[in-house]
């Protein structure tokens, strides 16, 4: 039985989970969603895991696009793992509906609490609290791996539907429309050392360097990779991130995030 774990990750939470899953599921292949979007062939895997962060109580736009395109066996066991700093919203439900429209079945949807990374609203939690969450993540992985190995079905880890529905309707549908153009709100202070790391870690190549400094384009995913990985914390989002602690998963390196880059995903808003 062959297994693939597809993932989208900006600051490392979802990649860390994907790696933990793969290590415990018969050495499953780990595939960046950004690169999988270029592959139009039917995927040969019997078990398909999709790991992603929750954005605005729903799916990241790039994950939504991926779900509308991926070609897998009709009988494949498909499961999702949503990493989140608070609530899953309707991420699993959205996934299930998209797959259903394509004649595919979401067998299970799991949620894993990880340190939040949305710096425009809050700073990173203290390292000791991060470590507590990492330990709990390991325990959750053991449970999830067992469920996947047994191919359990019908597990959807979301809060009561009405509450999620309201969050989704109020925040997701309106907020995600602005995401591609949200790059206009990023900027670099004079502390920028022109290292270019922000452009390298951007999973969709939404940053180009002009005289060594970043310039944001119009196909942003609002993932915060550029802001979180800047070694001197020069990158800001509006003025709300000034002075706030950054976060990136301590077990993930910048080159691992860089591995997601895919120039073919450019689709600027005109």
Secondary structure, 3 states (H helix, E strand, C coil): CCEEEEECCCCCHHHHHHHHHHHHCCCCEEEEHHHHCCCCCCECCCEEEEEEEEECCEECHHHHHHHHHCCECCCCEEEEEEEECCCCCCHHHHHHHHHHHCCCCEEEEEEEECCCCCCCCCCCCCHHHHHHHHHHHHHHHHHHHHHHHCCCCCEECCCCHHHHHHHHHHHHHHHHHHHHHHHHHEEECCCCCCCCHHHHHCCCCCEEEECCEEEECCCCCCCCHHHHHCCCCCEEECCCCCCCCCCCCCCCCHHHHHCCCCHHHCCCCC
